Amino acid sequence: MSKQASAVSATAAPPALIEAGRVAEVAETIIKDTSANPAPLGLMGFGLTTVLLNLHNAGIIGLSSMILAMGLFYGGIAQVIAGIMESKKKNTFGMVAFISYGFFWLSLVALVLLPKFGLADASDHRAMAAYLFIWGLFTFVLFMGTFRTSRALMLVFFSLTILFCLLGFADATGNKDLTRFAGYEGIFCGLSAIYLGAAQILNEVYGRPVLPVGTIR
């Protein structure tokens, strides 16, 4: 009886409503996310800028406008853009990571420039140590969220956690040798992010694992 009623109801429905229903079904089928993967942009922005800054920490190059410009635009703005794109993909981890580290770079540039423009006093060693330690804590929290992603991403966040802790202790103690050691560790951290970004680009372009990332299943 119910099947007959459904058949009668469908037959009695106006053709316009039936056609609208079919259009809705088709629309629901074809709508999908076709936007690009923003993660390589964020990883490259983070990785390249991290390598350059830590070349300075390691005593290889000086702190110049080149590093500040990279921190402002590629490390800062580009990562924020990547994070906004991740939010549209409903990727909470990617959104939090890229936007947070994007603003980390912007805040780091501000820490250098604000005193030069007379807008604020320069931070002392204790203040910078607190700044670095709190970012280390934040990074450790994100590291705990990488255990179900890939070993390459785990390495990025593990090495970044170590980097913040080393730089924090270096500022707290005024130990220049520790700063230089942290610089070399930071270069490794940045290169690991560059590798992961390159892997995501090349693996997508070629449709196969060109650079392994150690996906955790």
C-alpha positions, 0 to 999 in steps of 0.5 A, spaced: 500 500 500 505 504 501 509 503 495 502 504 491 501 511 495 509 513 493 508 512 486 501 515 486 504 521 489 510 521 485 505 521 479 501 527 482 507 531 483 508 537 478 513 536 473 517 542 475 518 540 482 520 533 479 525 536 475 527 541 480 529 535 485 533 532 479 537 538 478 538 538 486 541 531 486 545 532 480 548 539 483 549 535 490 553 530 486 558 534 482 559 540 487 566 538 490 572 542 493 577 543 487 581 548 490 589 547 490 593 544 496 595 550 500 600 546 505 606 546 500 605 554 500 605 554 508 611 549 508 615 552 503 614 559 506 616 556 513 622 552 511 625 557 507 625 563 512 627 558 517 633 556 514 635 563 512 634 566 519 638 560 522 644 561 518 644 568 522 643 564 528 649 560 526 653 566 525 654 564 517 650 571 515 648 577 518 641 580 520 639 584 514 633 586 510 633 580 506 631 576 512 626 581 515 623 581 508 622 574 508 619 574 515 614 579 513 612 576 506 614 569 505 614 567 512 609 571 515 603 573 509 604 567 505 603 562 511 597 566 513 594 565 506 595 558 506 592 557 513 586 561 511 585 556 505 586 550 510 580 553 514 576 553 507 578 545 507 576 544 514 583 542 516 583 545 523 591 543 524 593 546 518 589 552 519 592 553 526 599 551 524 600 556 518 596 562 521 600 561 528 607 561 525 605 566 520 603 571 525 609 568 529 614 571 523 610 577 523 611 578 530 618 577 530 619 582 525 615 587 529 620 585 535 626 588 531 623 594 527 618 597 533 624 599 537 628 602 531 622 606 530 621 608 537 615 605 538 617 600 543 623 598 548 627 593 545 626 586 549 631 584 554 634 577 554 629 574 559 623 577 555 625 573 549 626 567 553 619 567 555 617 569 548 621 563 545 619 558 550 611 559 550 612 558 542 616 552 544 610 549 548 605 551 543 609 547 538 610 541 542 602 541 543 602 541 535 607 536 535 603 531 539 597 532 533 602 529 528 602 522 530 597 520 525 599 524 519 606 522 517 613 521 519 616 527 515 611 532 519 613 529 525 620 531 524 618 538 522 614 539 529 619 535 533 625 539 530 622 546 531 620 544 538 627 543 540 629 549 536 625 554 540 627 550 547 635 551 545 634 558 543 630 560 549 635 557 553 640 561 549 637 567 551 636 566 558 643 564 559 646 569 554 650 563 551 652 564 544 655 557 543 648 555 544 645 560 539 650 557 534 648 550 535 641 552 535 642 555 528 644 549 525 639 545 528 634 550 525 637 549 519 635 542 519 628 544 521 627 548 515 630 543 510 625 538 513 619 543 512 622 544 505 623 537 503 615 535 506 613 541 501 617 539 495 614 532 496 607 534 496 608 538 490 612 533 486 608 527 489 601 530 486 604 532 480 607 525 478 601 522 481 606 517 485 610 517 491 617 521 488 619 523 495 617 519 501 614 522 507 612 516 511 605 516 511 602 513 518 596 509 516 
